[in-house]
């Protein structure tokens, strides 16, 4: 598996498996187990997904040595703050049945994330998590966090796909030693992603699926990806993207699809911020 090296020297697989919107425990456990059987070694979950326990059971059932795995989970807004973040971390660890995490992320840039970051820095220094980072942070909030804290976030997990390519943001992150990670690499099929004329033509050219073209395009850009599927064949298909390479002309052609805007939500819209702040998961 191709890997990237984070700013603290830790290696992270460039391709993993995401479990967003797989709330059913049995289905989630099955999917994660099938993903690991297919070769995935990085699993991305979150407290707010309410499926950490299912992920933990799948990891345990897999029989794969812990040091071979890269497990990610995230801190939700309701748990922001120094005291609450430490407790939320332990709850996630217990649900996952793990002794440590490979990466712990602040899920959203709202609430007392400065207090959370101080707690996460302590967890990192204690060796309870190998790397800490953020998710959905715009460059201005991220640089503020970097300038006013000791540990630079290792990762920023943000919406990244052909319709929102994050070209400038990726450069900003790289300049500041932060690895970009894509959530929603398929844009959940929005904007008719899987029937897009250009992507379909490239899939035919390389004898691959549209999903494989997208994942290859992202990984060639050094973007870490965590595609999600509940279909066993697609889970396997999404993993098999390293036996071909898109040429420069085709990489540039895909760039033409960029709209430069989110197709999901705007984290700077007060109504979106208000809505996200009201979302609660069952502890």
C-alpha positions as a printed NumPy array, in Angstrom:
array([[  0.   ,   0.   ,   0.   ],
       [  1.262,   3.448,  -0.955],
       [  1.731,   5.705,   2.077],
       [  2.318,   9.349,   2.92 ],
       [  4.577,  10.568,   5.702],
       [  2.946,  12.962,   8.153],
       [  4.702,  15.965,   9.705],
       [  5.732,  13.914,  12.756],
       [  7.211,  11.066,  10.698],
       [  4.254,   8.705,  11.058],
       [  3.274,   6.873,   7.866],
       [ -0.376,   6.902,   6.779],
       [ -1.927,   4.77 ,   4.007],
       [ -3.044,   6.871,   1.052],
       [ -6.218,   4.796,   0.734],
       [ -8.566,   3.716,   3.509],
       [-12.175,   2.784,   4.194],
       [-14.778,   5.214,   5.527],
       [-17.896,   4.301,   7.495],
       [-19.92 ,   7.526,   7.362],
       [-23.648,   6.803,   6.984],
       [-23.379,   3.127,   7.952],
       [-25.213,   3.377,  11.286],
       [-26.542,  -0.204,  11.355],
       [-24.12 ,  -2.103,  13.642],
       [-24.258,  -5.429,  11.821],
       [-23.871,  -3.867,   8.387],
       [-21.011,  -1.648,   9.53 ],
       [-19.17 ,  -4.553,  11.135],
       [-19.616,  -6.635,   7.965],
       [-18.404,  -3.847,   5.684],
       [-15.311,  -3.083,   7.76 ],
       [-14.417,  -6.756,   7.97 ],
       [-14.844,  -7.151,   4.2  ],
       [-12.715,  -4.06 ,   3.643],
       [ -9.881,  -5.421,   5.755],
       [-10.148,  -8.772,   3.98 ],
       [ -9.828,  -6.884,   0.686],
       [ -6.592,  -5.293,   1.924],
       [ -7.601,  -2.002,   3.538],
       [ -5.598,  -1.18 ,   6.644],
       [ -6.904,   2.316,   7.384],
       [-10.416,   2.72 ,   8.811],
       [-12.028,   6.135,   9.353],
       [-14.914,   6.566,  11.783],
       [-16.187,   9.243,  14.199],
       [-18.056,   9.505,  17.461],
       [-20.889,  11.235,  15.609],
       [-21.252,   8.291,  13.205],
       [-22.353,   6.135,  16.185],
       [-20.592,   3.073,  14.776],
       [-17.274,   3.008,  16.643],
       [-18.295,  -0.155,  18.499],
       [-19.054,  -1.958,  15.237],
       [-15.68 ,  -0.893,  13.837],
       [-13.99 ,  -2.151,  16.999],
       [-15.664,  -5.542,  16.722],
       [-14.633,  -5.875,  13.079],
       [-11.039,  -4.963,  13.892],
       [-10.977,  -7.562,  16.645],
       [-12.533, -10.234,  14.422],
       [-10.115,  -9.537,  11.571],
       [ -7.144, -11.011,  13.41 ],
       [ -4.877,  -8.393,  11.824],
       [ -2.012,  -7.24 ,  14.03 ],
       [ -2.736,  -3.85 ,  15.575],
       [  0.506,  -2.321,  14.313],
       [ -0.597,  -3.013,  10.731],
       [ -3.743,  -0.905,  11.142],
       [ -4.326,   2.829,  11.008],
       [ -7.494,   3.743,  12.925],
       [ -9.029,   7.231,  12.822],
       [-11.891,   8.691,  14.803],
       [-13.142,  12.206,  15.495],
       [-14.283,  14.491,  18.292],
       [-17.754,  15.997,  17.801],
       [-18.823,  19.55 ,  18.695],
       [-20.776,  18.488,  21.804],
       [-17.511,  17.175,  23.272],
       [-15.366,  20.237,  22.569],
       [-13.305,  21.662,  25.423],
       [-10.332,  20.514,  27.471],
       [-12.141,  18.359,  30.038],
       [-14.801,  16.925,  27.726],
       [-12.36 ,  16.13 ,  24.928],
       [-10.233,  13.917,  27.153],
       [-13.289,  11.988,  28.306],
       [-14.652,  11.682,  24.757],
       [-11.312,  10.316,  23.573],
       [-11.402,   7.587,  26.198],
       [-14.993,   6.692,  25.303],
       [-14.03 ,   6.325,  21.658],
       [-11.017,   4.236,  22.593],
       [-13.182,   1.964,  24.744],
       [-15.801,   1.557,  22.032],
       [-13.109,   0.685,  19.509],
       [-11.508,  -1.737,  21.995],
       [ -8.097,  -0.204,  21.361],
       [ -5.162,   0.845,  23.522],
       [ -4.262,   3.785,  21.274],
       [ -5.426,   5.638,  18.16 ],
       [ -3.403,   6.334,  15.056],
       [ -5.154,   9.634,  14.319],
       [ -7.654,  11.716,  16.306],
       [ -9.374,  14.629,  14.582],
       [-11.441,  17.604,  15.683],
       [-14.501,  16.984,  13.531],
       [-15.692,  20.582,  13.1  ],
       [-14.105,  24.031,  13.677],
       [-16.761,  25.13 ,  16.17 ],
       [-17.103,  25.274,  19.938],
       [-14.09 ,  25.286,  22.239],
       [-11.723,  23.564,  19.842],
       [ -8.768,  25.36 ,  21.425],
       [ -9.476,  23.587,  24.699],
       [ -9.888,  20.338,  22.797],
       [ -6.555,  20.84 ,  21.06 ],
       [ -4.748,  21.305,  24.373],
       [ -6.201,  18.007,  25.582],
       [ -5.256,  16.325,  22.31 ],
       [ -1.708,  17.649,  22.535],
       [ -1.426,  15.989,  25.945],
       [ -2.831,  12.703,  24.616],
       [ -0.32 ,  12.873,  21.785],
       [  2.632,  13.523,  24.103],
       [  1.485,  10.617,  26.308],
       [  1.574,   8.31 ,  23.277],
       [ -2.134,   7.502,  23.437],
       [ -2.561,   8.768,  19.889],
       [  0.13 ,   8.739,  17.206],
       [ -1.054,  11.866,  15.413],
       [ -3.657,  14.579,  15.89 ],
       [ -5.411,  16.711,  13.326],
       [ -8.572,  18.476,  12.257],
       [-11.456,  18.17 ,   9.824],
       [-13.394,  20.828,   7.897],
       [-11.021,  23.641,   8.899],
       [-10.743,  26.508,   6.418],
       [ -7.218,  27.921,   5.963],
       [ -7.839,  30.982,   8.151],
       [ -8.969,  28.95 ,  11.174],
       [ -6.236,  26.391,  10.606],
       [ -3.375,  28.903,  10.447],
       [ -4.719,  30.557,  13.609],
       [ -4.653,  27.158,  15.354],
       [ -1.12 ,  26.491,  14.086],
       [  0.225,  29.87 ,  15.197],
       [ -1.167,  29.641,  18.705],
       [ -0.362,  26.046,  19.652],
       [  2.662,  23.824,  19.976],
       [  1.671,  20.837,  17.818],
       [  0.87 ,  21.455,  14.146],
       [ -2.124,  19.37 ,  12.978],
       [ -0.916,  16.392,  10.982],
       [ -4.051,  16.14 ,   8.81 ],
       [ -6.978,  18.249,   7.638],
       [ -9.849,  16.08 ,   6.379],
       [-11.967,  18.155,   3.996],
       [-14.452,  17.748,   1.158],
       [-12.348,  16.929,  -1.91 ],
       [-13.61 ,  15.489,  -5.202],
       [-13.655,  16.394,  -8.931],
       [-16.255,  19.141,  -8.423],
       [-14.467,  20.683,  -5.413],
       [-10.79 ,  19.939,  -5.918],
       [ -9.238,  22.122,  -3.186],
       [ -6.219,  22.993,  -5.361],
       [ -5.23 ,  26.162,  -3.499],
       [ -6.113,  24.735,  -0.106],
       [ -3.933,  21.691,  -0.76 ],
       [ -0.997,  23.977,  -1.568],
       [ -1.625,  25.956,   1.615],
       [ -1.758,  22.748,   3.666],
       [  1.446,  21.413,   2.094],
       [  3.224,  24.722,   2.739],
       [  2.301,  24.364,   6.416],
       [  3.122,  20.668,   6.767],
       [ -0.478,  19.457,   6.94 ],
       [ -1.638,  16.421,   4.942],
       [ -4.871,  16.801,   2.992],
       [ -7.379,  13.968,   3.348],
       [-10.533,  13.733,   1.276],
       [-13.977,  13.043,   2.613],
       [-16.704,  12.471,   0.053],
       [-14.374,  11.557,  -2.839],
       [-17.408,  10.526,  -4.911],
       [-19.476,  13.555,  -3.837],
       [-22.116,  10.998,  -2.823],
       [-22.984,  10.759,  -6.518],
       [-24.181,  14.379,  -6.683],
       [-24.002,  16.344,  -9.947],
       [-24.391,  13.009, -11.762],
       [-20.808,  12.14 , -10.853],
       [-20.932,   8.565, -12.104],
       [-22.407,   9.489, -15.495],
       [-20.16 ,  12.494, -16.091],
       [-19.111,  12.413, -19.75 ],
       [-15.415,  13.054, -19.117],
       [-15.099,  10.578, -16.252],
       [-17.004,   7.896, -18.174],
       [-14.724,   8.381, -21.194],
       [-11.62 ,   8.033, -19.007],
       [-13.051,   4.915, -17.376],
       [-13.439,   3.372, -20.834],
       [ -9.958,   4.502, -21.874],
       [ -8.267,   2.858, -18.879],
       [-10.718,  -0.048, -18.635],
       [-11.619,   0.984, -15.101],
       [-14.736,   2.194, -13.292],
       [-15.517,   5.886, -12.786],
       [-14.919,   5.358,  -9.052],
       [-11.452,   3.952,  -9.745],
       [-10.62 ,   6.899, -12.004],
       [-11.6  ,   9.342,  -9.255],
       [ -9.607,   7.52 ,  -6.566],
       [ -6.554,   7.243,  -8.814],
       [ -6.796,  10.94 ,  -9.685],
       [ -6.89 ,  11.842,  -5.997],
       [ -4.07 ,   9.552,  -4.9  ],
       [ -1.88 ,  10.789,  -7.756],
       [ -2.392,  14.261,  -6.3  ],
       [ -1.135,  12.922,  -2.963],
       [ -4.62 ,  13.27 ,  -1.475],
       [ -5.441,  10.593,   1.114],
       [ -8.864,   9.054,   0.419],
       [-11.409,   7.088,   2.466],
       [-14.108,   5.842,   0.061],
       [-17.179,   4.207,   1.563],
       [-19.386,   1.449,   0.176],
       [-21.646,  -1.235,   1.599],
       [-21.271,  -3.387,  -1.518],
       [-18.543,  -6.039,  -1.234],
       [-17.612,  -5.915,  -4.923],
       [-17.318,  -2.131,  -4.891],
       [-15.299,  -2.227,  -1.678],
       [-12.804,  -4.475,  -3.466],
       [-12.962,  -2.45 ,  -6.684],
       [-12.2  ,   0.79 ,  -4.842],
       [ -9.085,  -0.781,  -3.351],
       [ -7.662,  -1.836,  -6.704],
       [ -6.465,   1.495,  -8.045],
       [ -2.691,   1.145,  -8.008],
       [ -2.196,  -0.969, -11.135],
       [ -2.57 ,   1.978, -13.527],
       [ -1.677,   5.654, -13.727],
       [ -3.502,   8.59 , -15.31 ],
       [ -1.351,  10.544, -17.74 ],
       [ -0.75 ,  14.277, -17.302],
       [ -3.241,  15.217, -20.   ],
       [ -6.039,  13.277, -18.332],
       [ -5.145,  14.637, -14.884],
       [ -5.445,  18.142, -16.323],
       [ -8.721,  17.288, -18.07 ],
       [-10.305,  16.315, -14.753],
       [ -9.191,  19.648, -13.354],
       [-11.672,  21.289, -15.742],
       [-14.546,  19.858, -13.646],
       [-13.646,  21.976, -10.603],
       [-16.329,  24.431,  -9.475],
       [-14.255,  25.656,  -6.546],
       [-17.197,  25.351,  -4.187],
       [-18.776,  22.827,  -1.864],
       [-21.755,  20.856,  -3.106],
       [-22.696,  19.899,   0.451],
       [-22.541,  22.806,   2.888],
       [-20.741,  26.06 ,   3.62 ],
       [-18.989,  26.065,   6.996],
       [-19.031,  29.878,   6.919],
       [-22.816,  30.105,   6.602],
       [-24.215,  31.113,  10.041],
       [-27.264,  28.876,   9.555],
       [-25.026,  25.867,   8.796],
       [-22.88 ,  26.617,  11.842],
       [-26.008,  26.89 ,  13.975],
       [-27.349,  23.606,  12.605],
       [-24.093,  21.714,  13.125],
       [-23.859,  23.048,  16.665],
       [-27.309,  21.625,  17.417],
       [-26.509,  18.131,  16.148],
       [-26.082,  15.602,  18.958],
       [-25.163,  11.934,  18.855],
       [-26.27 ,   9.428,  21.473],
       [-23.425,   8.735,  23.892]])
